[in-house]
Amino acid sequence: MRHKIVSLLKLSYRLRIYYYIHRWIKDKRVDIALALPLLPFAFIKILWEMLTLNRRDNFEYSLGMAAIIKNEAPYIAEWIEYHRMLGFDKIVIYDNESTDGLTEVLSPYIKDGLVDLYLIKGKRRQTDAYNDVVRRYKRKIRYIATIDADEFILPLSSVDIKEKLETALSTPNVGGIAVNWACFGSSGHIEKPDGLVIENYLHRANDDFEKNTRIKSIVNPRRVAFYEHAHFPVYKSGYYAVNFSMEKVNGAISAAPDYTVARINHYMTKSKEEFVAKRLRGRAFSKNLRPENDFNLYDRNEVFDDSMLTHAIAIKKCAEQQL
């Protein structure tokens, strides 16, 4: 009975605080006594969503993206322009107290309506940002990708990525798509080179690199209960994530990378200089700094991969016109 009550309460974003408390309660009787008064509110919330959200067919935006950013202004225009070319029509950015002029860089994108910007203060705020975007935009955006500014979604087939997402995410019981990383290394750069990330870093790990089993999520926000992990949300009862091969994925790590339709190019290290700066910025989901050894762990350059170069010229032209 206790398990069923917990599962029911997790369906409501506004009641998710109970889920965190529940994990620390040892006495089952105390846990149930705390949970029972909340059940009517959970039923009302679930009924309201069944009557409203899931019946909506028209959305202001078809494909959105959310990210939490701290001092990444030099990279953000490239990241925005690239994903706009893929068809993302709303990008929601949470500024985690940047001091490098991020607002000024984003200003033209905010004016033309592509970017919405929110200030989010404090440490370990990544899941808070993702939960906020689900709450704010589930009635406005059909599907939302929750990724970082060093991650680029790369279609790997001739199928339109929006069409493929629509097919997969409109499937009954599918709440999200798990997209695997493809980790790129430094390409031998010690100092930050001029130019775009996607034209400077052209070497990546082999497909079977262990970190490539990590996934990020593109979700139907109306089927998400809440995020408690930056890579993978808790879905509402009856919903789950799949990869593009429609195989079920149960968490932030997949059994093997699925590159049938798309992958996420993850430029985690960039140059040694840039990695050091990134490490000192801190992490969006932890109070601790990234381990220094992460550079050696992720600096994998076994495979030459210039598949992103075709986008570089177009991105430069778009950014120049925008700015």
C-alpha positions in Angstrom: 0.0 0.0 0.0 2.8 2.4 0.9 4.4 1.9 -2.5 1.2 2.6 -4.3 0.6 5.9 -2.3 4.1 7.1 -3.1 3.8 6.3 -6.8 0.5 8.3 -6.9 1.9 11.3 -5.1 4.9 11.4 -7.4 2.5 12.1 -10.3 2.0 15.7 -9.1 4.8 18.1 -9.5 3.5 20.3 -6.7 3.6 17.3 -4.3 7.0 16.1 -5.2 8.4 17.5 -2.0 6.7 14.6 -0.3 8.7 12.2 -2.4 12.0 13.6 -1.0 10.7 13.5 2.6 9.4 9.9 2.1 12.9 8.6 1.3 14.1 9.5 4.8 11.2 8.1 6.8 11.9 4.7 8.3 8.6 4.1 10.0 5.9 3.0 7.5 3.1 4.1 9.7 4.5 7.6 9.9 5.0 7.7 6.2 1.5 6.7 5.4 0.1 9.1 7.9 1.9 11.9 6.2 0.9 10.8 2.7 -2.8 10.1 3.2 -3.9 13.8 3.6 -2.2 14.6 0.4 -4.0 12.1 -1.7 -7.1 14.2 -2.5 -4.8 16.9 -3.9 -3.0 14.4 -6.0 -6.3 13.0 -7.5 -7.5 16.6 -8.3 -4.2 17.4 -10.0 -4.2 14.2 -12.1 -7.9 14.7 -13.1 -7.3 18.3 -14.1 -4.4 17.3 -16.3 -6.4 14.4 -17.9 -9.2 16.9 -18.8 -7.0 19.7 -20.0 -3.3 19.1 -20.9 -3.6 15.7 -22.7 -6.5 17.0 -24.9 -4.6 20.0 -26.2 -3.5 19.6 -29.9 -2.3 23.2 -30.7 0.9 24.5 -29.1 2.5 27.9 -29.4 5.9 26.1 -30.1 6.5 22.7 -31.5 10.1 22.0 -30.3 11.8 23.6 -27.4 15.1 23.4 -25.5 16.1 24.2 -21.9 19.5 24.7 -20.4 21.1 26.2 -17.3 24.1 28.4 -18.2 26.9 29.9 -16.1 29.6 32.0 -17.9 29.2 30.4 -21.3 28.5 33.6 -23.3 31.3 32.9 -25.9 29.6 29.7 -26.9 25.9 30.4 -26.7 25.2 32.1 -30.0 26.7 29.1 -31.9 24.6 26.7 -29.8 21.4 28.7 -30.4 21.9 29.1 -34.1 22.7 25.5 -34.7 19.6 24.2 -32.9 17.4 26.9 -34.6 18.5 25.4 -37.9 17.3 22.0 -36.7 13.8 23.4 -36.0 13.9 24.4 -32.4 11.5 27.3 -32.1 11.8 28.2 -28.4 14.9 28.1 -26.3 14.6 28.6 -22.5 17.8 29.6 -20.7 18.3 29.8 -17.0 21.2 32.1 -16.1 23.0 30.8 -13.0 24.5 34.1 -12.0 26.8 34.6 -15.1 29.3 37.5 -15.0 30.5 37.3 -18.6 27.9 39.4 -20.5 25.5 36.5 -21.2 22.4 38.8 -21.2 24.0 41.1 -23.8 24.8 38.2 -26.1 21.2 36.8 -25.7 19.5 40.2 -26.1 18.8 40.0 -29.9 17.4 36.4 -29.5 15.2 37.6 -26.7 13.9 40.5 -28.8 12.9 38.2 -31.7 11.2 35.8 -29.3 13.4 32.8 -29.8 14.9 32.9 -26.3 13.3 33.3 -22.9 15.8 34.1 -20.1 15.4 33.5 -16.4 17.8 34.2 -13.5 18.3 31.3 -11.2 20.6 31.8 -8.2 22.5 29.3 -6.0 24.3 26.0 -6.4 22.9 22.6 -7.6 20.0 24.3 -9.5 19.9 22.2 -12.7 17.0 19.9 -11.8 15.2 23.0 -10.4 15.6 24.7 -13.8 14.3 21.6 -15.6 11.3 21.3 -13.3 10.5 24.9 -13.8 10.6 24.7 -17.6 8.2 21.7 -17.4 5.8 23.6 -15.2 5.9 26.8 -17.1 5.9 25.5 -20.7 3.9 22.2 -20.7 0.9 24.1 -22.2 3.1 26.0 -24.6 5.7 23.7 -26.0 4.9 20.3 -27.5 8.3 18.7 -26.8 11.3 19.9 -24.8 15.0 18.8 -24.9 16.9 19.3 -21.6 20.5 19.6 -22.6 23.6 21.6 -21.8 25.4 24.3 -23.9 28.3 22.0 -24.7 25.8 19.4 -26.3 24.7 19.5 -29.9 21.9 17.3 -31.2 23.1 15.7 -34.5 20.6 13.9 -36.8 22.3 10.9 -38.3 19.7 9.9 -40.9 17.8 11.5 -43.7 14.7 11.5 -41.7 13.6 14.9 -40.4 14.4 15.0 -36.7 11.2 16.8 -35.8 9.2 14.2 -37.8 11.0 11.4 -36.0 10.4 12.9 -32.6 6.7 13.4 -33.4 6.4 9.8 -34.4 8.1 8.5 -31.3 6.7 10.9 -28.7 3.1 10.6 -29.9 3.3 6.8 -29.2 1.0 5.8 -26.4 2.9 5.4 -23.1 6.1 7.0 -24.4 7.1 10.0 -22.2 10.5 10.8 -23.6 13.3 10.0 -26.0 16.7 9.0 -24.6 19.5 10.3 -26.9 23.1 9.1 -26.3 26.2 11.1 -26.1 29.1 10.9 -28.5 32.0 12.4 -26.5 34.5 14.6 -28.3 38.0 15.4 -27.1 40.4 18.3 -27.3 41.7 17.4 -30.8 45.1 18.3 -29.4 44.3 21.9 -28.5 46.0 23.3 -25.4 44.7 26.8 -25.7 41.2 28.0 -26.9 41.3 28.3 -30.7 39.4 30.9 -32.7 36.3 29.9 -34.5 33.3 27.6 -33.7 33.3 24.6 -31.4 31.9 22.4 -34.1 34.8 23.3 -36.5 37.6 23.1 -34.0 36.9 19.8 -32.3 36.8 17.1 -34.9 37.9 14.0 -33.0 35.8 11.9 -30.7 35.8 8.6 -28.8 35.0 5.3 -30.3 31.3 4.4 -30.3 31.9 1.8 -27.5 33.5 4.4 -25.1 31.8 3.8 -21.8 30.6 7.4 -21.3 28.7 7.3 -24.6 26.1 5.2 -22.8 25.0 8.3 -21.0 21.8 9.9 -22.3 20.0 13.2 -22.3 16.2 13.5 -22.7 13.8 15.0 -25.1 10.4 14.8 -23.4 6.7 15.3 -23.7 6.4 17.6 -20.7 2.8 16.6 -20.0 4.0 13.1 -19.3 6.8 14.1 -16.9 6.2 14.0 -13.2 9.5 15.8 -12.3 13.2 15.8 -12.7 15.4 14.5 -9.9 18.3 13.7 -12.2 19.7 16.1 -14.8 19.8 13.4 -17.5 16.5 11.5 -16.9 13.2 12.6 -15.4 10.7 10.6 -13.4 7.8 10.0 -15.7 4.1 9.9 -14.7 2.7 6.5 -14.0 2.3 4.4 -17.2 4.9 6.4 -19.2 8.5 5.6 -19.9 11.4 6.6 -22.1 12.6 4.9 -25.3 15.5 5.4 -27.7 15.0 6.0 -31.4 14.9 2.3 -31.9 11.9 2.2 -29.6 13.7 0.2 -27.0 12.8 1.0 -23.4 15.4 3.0 -21.5 15.1 2.9 -17.7 17.6 5.6 -16.5 20.4 7.9 -17.3 22.6 5.2 -18.7 21.6 3.0 -21.6 22.7 -0.6 -22.3 24.6 0.6 -25.4 24.7 3.8 -27.5 21.8 4.0 -30.1 22.9 6.1 -33.1 20.2 5.0 -35.5 18.6 8.4 -35.8 20.5 11.0 -33.8 23.1 11.5 -31.1 24.3 14.3 -28.9 27.8 15.5 -29.7 29.2 16.3 -26.2 32.1 18.7 -26.3 32.9 18.2 -22.6 36.6 19.0 -22.6 37.3 21.3 -25.5 40.9 22.6 -25.1 42.9 22.2 -21.9 42.5 25.9 -21.2 38.8 25.8 -21.7 38.4 22.7 -19.5 40.3 24.4 -16.6 37.9 27.4 -16.9 34.9 25.1 -17.0 36.0 23.2 -13.9 36.4 26.5 -12.0 32.8 27.5 -12.9 31.5 24.6 -10.9 28.8 22.1 -11.8 25.0 22.8 -12.1 24.1 19.7 -10.2 26.8 19.5 -7.5 28.5 21.7 -4.9 31.8 20.0 -5.7 34.2 21.0 -8.5 34.6 18.6 -11.4 37.6 16.2 -10.8 40.8 17.4 -12.5 41.2 13.9 -14.0 38.0 14.3 -16.0 40.1 16.0 -18.7 42.1 12.8 -19.2 39.0 10.6 -18.9 37.0 12.5 -21.6 39.9 13.6 -23.9 39.2 10.9 -26.4 40.3 11.5 -30.0 40.3 8.1 -31.6 37.9 8.9 -34.4 38.1 11.8 -36.9 34.6 13.1 -37.3 33.8 16.2 -39.4 30.1 15.6 -39.7 29.3 19.0 -38.2 31.4 21.1 -40.5 28.6 21.4 -43.0 26.7 23.5 -40.5 29.6 25.8 -39.6 29.3 28.3 -42.5 25.5 28.6 -42.1 25.9 29.2 -38.4 28.4 32.0 -39.0 26.2 33.7 -41.5 23.1 33.5 -39.2 25.1 34.8 -36.2 26.5 37.7 -38.1 23.0 38.7 -39.3 21.6 38.3 -35.8 24.3 40.3 -34.0 
